Amino acid sequence: ENKLALPVLLSISDIWQQFIIGDYAKCLDKLKALNLVPIYNTSENATSIILSQGKEMSTLLNIDPILKNLSNVLILTMYSIQKIKEKISTTKDQTKSVMIEAKTQLNQISKNCMTYVGITPYRLSKQTYTTLLSIESELYK
């Protein structure tokens, strides 16, 4: 069990370091590779994909140290999306269509994460739900 947990926890630590230095795109890429939360930008069959991914992730999430970090990973994911969207909005080098497409993809990733939060069998704290909802509401302003 600890042999499975250690690499995941080290990856989470590395992701936090990327977040702290402000490399949000790399942070999101590493979160996607970690495969603890559904990070993909498609809406087709999103719920069924999230359910199937949830079953795959259940092995890792049954390990207590990893489960304890699920809230942090979800919050980190949503904050990364928010920061990337803010950066896209302030970048003047992109065409409007590229900016809209990027924001649409990020919105879909956030929707998929929030869907996962709603259907995950793991209990999260009220503070986590409040924080995630607050971040999500900021994404759509």
C-alpha positions as CSV (number, residue, x, y, z in Angstrom):
1,E,0.0,0.0,0.0
2,N,2.8,2.4,0.9
3,K,4.6,1.4,-2.3
4,L,1.6,2.7,-4.3
5,A,1.1,5.8,-2.2
6,L,4.7,7.2,-2.2
7,P,5.0,7.9,-5.9
8,V,1.5,9.5,-6.0
9,L,2.3,11.7,-3.0
10,L,5.6,12.7,-4.4
11,S,3.8,13.7,-7.7
12,I,1.3,15.7,-5.7
13,S,4.2,17.5,-4.0
14,D,5.8,18.2,-7.4
15,I,2.5,19.6,-8.7
16,W,2.3,21.9,-5.8
17,Q,5.8,23.2,-6.6
18,Q,4.7,23.9,-10.2
19,F,1.6,25.7,-8.9
20,I,3.7,27.9,-6.5
21,I,6.1,29.0,-9.2
22,G,3.1,29.9,-11.4
23,D,3.4,27.2,-14.1
24,Y,-0.3,26.4,-14.2
25,A,-0.4,24.7,-17.6
26,K,2.4,22.3,-16.5
27,C,0.5,21.8,-13.2
28,L,-2.6,20.9,-15.1
29,D,-0.7,18.5,-17.4
30,K,0.8,16.8,-14.3
31,L,-2.6,16.5,-12.7
32,K,-3.9,14.9,-15.8
33,A,-1.0,12.4,-15.8
34,L,-1.6,11.7,-12.1
35,N,-5.1,10.5,-13.1
36,L,-6.8,11.2,-9.7
37,V,-9.3,13.6,-11.2
38,P,-10.9,13.6,-14.6
39,I,-9.0,16.2,-16.6
40,Y,-10.1,16.2,-20.2
41,N,-11.8,18.7,-22.3
42,T,-14.6,16.7,-24.0
43,S,-18.2,16.8,-23.2
44,E,-19.2,13.8,-25.1
45,N,-20.3,11.0,-22.7
46,A,-18.6,13.0,-19.9
47,T,-20.6,11.4,-17.1
48,S,-20.0,7.8,-18.3
49,I,-16.3,8.5,-18.8
50,I,-16.1,10.1,-15.3
51,L,-17.9,7.1,-13.8
52,S,-15.6,4.6,-15.5
53,Q,-12.5,6.6,-14.5
54,G,-13.8,6.7,-10.9
55,K,-13.8,2.9,-10.9
56,E,-10.3,2.9,-12.2
57,M,-9.1,5.4,-9.6
58,S,-10.8,3.6,-6.7
59,T,-7.7,1.4,-6.2
60,L,-5.5,4.5,-5.5
61,L,-8.3,6.3,-3.5
62,N,-8.6,3.3,-1.2
63,I,-5.2,4.2,0.1
64,D,-5.7,6.5,3.0
65,P,-2.9,9.0,2.5
66,I,-4.0,9.5,-1.2
67,L,-7.6,9.8,-0.2
68,K,-6.7,12.5,2.3
69,N,-5.1,14.5,-0.5
70,L,-8.1,14.2,-2.9
71,S,-9.6,17.5,-1.7
72,N,-6.3,19.3,-2.2
73,V,-5.9,17.8,-5.7
74,L,-9.4,18.9,-6.7
75,I,-8.9,22.4,-5.4
76,L,-5.5,22.6,-7.1
77,T,-7.0,21.5,-10.3
78,M,-9.8,24.2,-10.2
79,Y,-7.3,26.9,-9.1
80,S,-5.0,26.0,-12.0
81,I,-7.9,26.3,-14.4
82,Q,-8.8,29.6,-13.0
83,K,-5.3,30.9,-13.2
84,I,-4.9,29.7,-16.8
85,K,-8.2,31.4,-17.8
86,E,-7.0,34.6,-16.2
87,K,-3.7,34.4,-18.1
88,I,-5.6,33.8,-21.4
89,S,-7.8,36.8,-20.8
90,T,-4.8,39.1,-20.3
91,T,-2.7,37.8,-23.2
92,K,-3.1,40.1,-26.2
93,D,-1.1,37.9,-28.6
94,Q,-3.9,35.4,-29.3
95,T,-6.7,35.7,-31.7
96,K,-10.2,35.9,-30.3
97,S,-11.2,32.5,-31.7
98,V,-8.1,30.8,-30.1
99,M,-8.9,32.5,-26.8
100,I,-12.6,31.4,-26.9
101,E,-11.6,27.8,-27.8
102,A,-9.1,27.6,-24.9
103,K,-11.6,29.0,-22.4
104,T,-14.3,26.6,-23.7
105,Q,-11.9,23.7,-23.1
106,L,-11.0,24.9,-19.6
107,N,-14.7,25.4,-18.8
108,Q,-15.4,21.8,-19.9
109,I,-12.5,20.5,-17.7
110,S,-13.9,22.4,-14.7
111,K,-17.4,21.0,-15.4
112,N,-16.0,17.5,-15.6
113,C,-14.2,18.0,-12.3
114,M,-17.3,19.3,-10.6
115,T,-19.3,16.4,-12.0
116,Y,-16.8,14.1,-10.5
117,V,-17.1,15.9,-7.1
118,G,-20.8,15.4,-7.3
119,I,-20.7,11.6,-8.0
120,T,-17.6,10.6,-6.1
121,P,-18.4,8.1,-3.3
122,Y,-15.7,9.8,-1.1
123,R,-16.9,12.3,1.4
124,L,-15.2,15.7,1.1
125,S,-15.4,18.4,3.8
126,K,-17.9,21.2,3.6
127,Q,-14.9,23.6,3.3
128,T,-13.8,21.7,0.2
129,Y,-17.2,21.9,-1.4
130,T,-17.5,25.6,-0.6
131,T,-14.0,26.3,-2.0
132,L,-14.7,24.3,-5.2
133,L,-18.1,26.1,-5.7
134,S,-16.5,29.4,-5.1
135,I,-13.8,28.8,-7.7
136,E,-16.3,27.5,-10.2
137,S,-18.5,30.5,-9.8
138,E,-15.4,32.7,-10.5
139,L,-14.7,30.8,-13.7
140,Y,-17.9,31.8,-15.3
141,K,-17.8,35.5,-14.6
